Amino acid sequence: MSLTSIDLLEELRAALDEIEPLIAGRIIDLEMARLRVLADPVLFRHEFASLVESAVAVAGPTRSITVRVARTGQSARIDVVNDSDSARSDDVIGSLTLPLAPGGLSAADA
């Protein structure tokens, strides 16, 4: 496994593109700041796609899915959430936590 500095937004979008047939017609909201993290890009895309696939499997046909990315100290936390009428924590399908890359914040976030 080779950790590389990756643009998290670009990798999230690429992973969603790879599973487009599965999510076609479903709204996927990305809520995030632009961050760079350390990850193996192939492994990251696979793990993130698995979380989205799980969210699709348990969501009703009209529910959208939200991907929330937040900086938590020296890490970025990615939550995949089934949207509902309430913001319950049990609506979180799964999470990934990745270390920030050195200089991992964009200029807009500094």
C-alpha positions as CSV (number, residue, x, y, z in Angstrom):
1,M,0.0,0.0,0.0
2,S,1.5,3.3,-1.1
3,L,0.2,6.5,0.6
4,T,0.0,9.5,-1.7
5,S,-1.1,13.0,-1.2
6,I,-4.5,13.2,-3.0
7,D,-7.1,15.9,-3.6
8,L,-10.0,14.5,-1.7
9,L,-12.7,16.2,-3.7
10,E,-11.3,14.9,-7.0
11,E,-11.0,11.3,-5.6
12,L,-14.6,11.4,-4.3
13,R,-15.9,12.5,-7.7
14,A,-13.8,9.9,-9.5
15,A,-15.1,7.1,-7.2
16,L,-18.7,8.3,-7.8
17,D,-18.1,8.3,-11.6
18,E,-16.9,4.7,-11.4
19,I,-20.2,3.6,-9.8
20,E,-22.4,5.8,-11.9
21,P,-24.7,3.0,-13.1
22,L,-25.5,2.1,-9.5
23,I,-26.3,5.7,-8.5
24,A,-27.9,6.9,-11.7
25,G,-30.8,9.2,-10.9
26,R,-30.0,9.5,-7.2
27,I,-28.9,12.7,-5.7
28,I,-25.5,12.6,-4.1
29,D,-24.7,15.8,-2.1
30,L,-21.0,16.5,-1.3
31,E,-20.6,18.8,1.7
32,M,-16.9,19.6,2.2
33,A,-13.9,21.8,2.3
34,R,-11.2,21.2,-0.2
35,L,-8.6,19.0,1.5
36,R,-5.6,16.9,0.6
37,V,-5.2,13.7,2.4
38,L,-2.7,10.8,2.5
39,A,-4.2,7.6,1.0
40,D,-3.8,4.8,-1.5
41,P,-6.0,6.2,-4.3
42,V,-7.2,2.8,-5.5
43,L,-7.9,1.5,-2.1
44,F,-9.6,4.7,-1.1
45,R,-11.9,4.7,-4.1
46,H,-12.9,1.1,-3.4
47,E,-13.7,1.7,0.2
48,F,-15.6,4.9,-0.5
49,A,-17.6,3.2,-3.3
50,S,-18.5,0.4,-0.9
51,L,-19.9,2.9,1.6
52,V,-22.0,4.5,-1.1
53,E,-23.2,1.2,-2.4
54,S,-24.3,0.3,1.1
55,A,-26.2,3.6,1.4
56,V,-28.0,2.9,-1.9
57,A,-28.9,-0.6,-0.7
58,V,-30.6,0.6,2.5
59,A,-32.1,3.9,1.2
60,G,-35.5,4.2,-0.2
61,P,-35.8,5.0,-3.9
62,T,-36.5,8.7,-3.2
63,R,-33.8,9.3,-0.6
64,S,-30.7,11.2,-1.5
65,I,-27.3,10.4,0.0
66,T,-25.0,13.0,1.5
67,V,-21.2,12.8,1.8
68,R,-20.0,15.0,4.6
69,V,-16.3,15.7,4.9
70,A,-15.0,17.5,7.9
71,R,-11.5,18.3,9.2
72,T,-11.0,16.8,12.7
73,G,-7.6,17.8,14.0
74,Q,-5.0,16.4,11.7
75,S,-7.5,14.1,9.9
76,A,-10.4,14.3,7.4
77,R,-13.5,12.4,8.4
78,I,-15.9,11.2,5.6
79,D,-19.4,10.3,6.5
80,V,-21.9,8.7,4.1
81,V,-25.4,9.5,5.3
82,N,-28.9,8.5,4.1
83,D,-30.9,11.7,4.1
84,S,-34.2,11.6,6.0
85,D,-36.6,14.0,7.7
86,S,-34.4,13.9,10.8
87,A,-30.7,14.3,11.3
88,R,-30.2,11.2,13.4
89,S,-26.7,9.9,13.9
90,D,-28.0,6.4,13.0
91,D,-28.6,7.6,9.4
92,V,-24.8,7.5,9.0
93,I,-24.1,4.4,6.9
94,G,-20.3,4.5,7.4
95,S,-17.3,6.6,7.8
96,L,-13.7,6.8,6.7
97,T,-10.9,8.8,8.5
98,L,-7.8,9.8,6.6
99,P,-4.7,11.7,7.7
100,L,-4.3,15.2,6.3
101,A,-1.4,15.6,3.9
102,P,1.3,18.1,4.8
103,G,-0.2,21.4,3.7
104,G,-3.5,19.6,3.3
105,L,-5.7,22.7,3.5
106,S,-6.6,24.7,0.4
107,A,-5.8,28.4,0.4
108,A,-9.5,29.1,0.9
109,D,-9.5,27.1,4.2
110,A,-6.3,28.4,5.7
